[in-house]
Amino acid sequence: MTDTGHLNDITSYVFQLVAPQTRENALLELSKKREYFPELAPFLWYSFGTIATLLQEIVSIYPLLSPPALTAHASNRVCNALALLQCVASHQDTRAMFLQAHIPLFLYPFLNTSSKTRPFEYLRLTSLGVIGALVKVDDTDVINFLLSTEIIPLCLRTMEIGSELSKTVATFIVQKILLDDVGLNYICATAERFFAVGAVLGNMVVAQAQVQDLPSQRLLKHIIRCYLRLSDNPRAREALRSCLPELLRNPQFTGSLKNDDTTRRWLAQLLVNVGFPDPAATLAPDIVAPTPLTTS
């Protein structure tokens, strides 16, 4: 199909969103075709009634969250709406307005659920995708918004109960928050916040050691990067000396990272920062342990 054909289709489907009788199919088609139209986000934002319609779809399933009564059909439908909001969240021309309208708050009830059924897990994962799209771009305004709206406890909840993929996305969001100085300072400002994050990270490391197959390299990569960033804070670095999981110093466990030189270097630097001797013991022979960082 030509670009003009895709544009005509997308225009038609956006107009169909407003009508209840055509909305479900329009949501499905737009979520499938969004890759073909890079400017879909501004089109959705400025089209009359479109964002209100997407929010209506989200709010309409709140009654199904508790007690858990979400069906696969209802989950798929609202996730199509969330996929369109993810477009808006990730586009440079609409991201700021998306935040100013506090639209992420409409997703927070989905991250506060505890059911592990597939409809709920799909809903959590898709909601995390919207937040993940916001943090992919290094923007302190995004970090400030997320911190002010208490996203950290919601991410920690998913890191505890979610599927491996949901845990990976939630840990990535925490990592991106930590990589911003505002986020690092926020989490390390109180012992309660630091130990809440540290406890969940530690539990995930232990859980990875108990999986039947090899640990998830993607999840472990984000966990190690979070620990490494925490070690940049003097108070957190001191605390990590007593609460960093011993498994991260176990070559049998870290051997799953043998093909990921970047993560192995992060791990080696983490061990040096925290003050453990001989970090090279966890490294492949051809990876040289870094020198300790000097602190002011």
Disulfide bonds with the S-S distance in Angstrom:
none
